[in-house]
Amino acid sequence: MIGKGIVFRDSASRMAVITGVVMELGSPVIRQVRAYSRTNGALLESTYSNKDGKYKLYLPYDSSYTLVAVDSRKTFNAVIQDNVVPK
């Protein structure tokens, strides 16, 4: 699961900053987290969560996003958080 994160706009850099935690059965895990544009489906950014499950993405300022956390071991389905909008 992609835990509740923080999404905000950094007006100085004109970037949206998205942070969160990836959990699996209640424990933090290292997983790839991808961000896609809701407008056209383009992959905007990809990163890995750290051992504490925490991740941070820097994305274009004026968009909404779909986040996908992927289990490379294929034990669990991907987890999706849709319509993520910076405030």
N, C-alpha and C positions, 0 to 999 in steps of 0.2 A: 504494500500500500504506500502511496505517496502521502505522507502526513501533512497536516496543515502547515503551510509555509507562510512566508512573508513576500509580498509582491509590492514593489514601490518604484516610483519614477525618480531617477536621479537627474534633476534638471540641469545640473552642471555638465554632465557627460551626455545628456540626451539619450540615456539608456534605461531600460527597465531592468531591475535586479530582482531575480526570483530565487528565494532560498527555501529549503525544506528538508525533510528527513524521509528516507525510504526505510520502511519496516517490513519484516516478513515474520508472520506469526508472533508479533509483539516485540521482535528484536531488530535492532538496526542492522542493515546489510549494505555491502558494496554492490551497487548496480549501476548500469548505464542509464542515464536520464537524458531523453531527447526532447527538444522543444520544436514544435511545428507551428507555422503560421495558420491561423484559422481562416485567413482570407484566401490563400491559394494552396495550402498543404505543404509548402516548402519546408525542408529541414533548415532551421535557423541556427541551432546550437546543440551540441552534445557534450556531456561531461559524465564523470563517474562520481557517485557518492563516496565519501570516505568511510573508514571503519565504524564511525559513529552514525552512519547513514546520512550524513549531512551533505548537501550539494548547494551550489550557487551557479546561476546562469545569468549572463548579461545579454540582453536582447534589444532589438529596435524599440524605441520609445513609444511609438504610436500604433500599437497592434494588440490583438488578443491572441492567445496561444493555446495549444493542446500539448500537455506534457505526457510523456510515456516512459515508464520505468520498465526495463527489460531484464528478465532472468536468463542470463546466457546459458545456464545449466538446463533450461527448459523444464524445470520442475514445476514452476508456477506460470500462469498466464501473465502477460504484460498487464500493468496497471495504468489506467488512463485518467488524467485530470483534465477536463475540458473547459473551455471558455475562461481561461485564466486571464484576468485583466488587471494591469497595474493601476494603482490609485494615486 
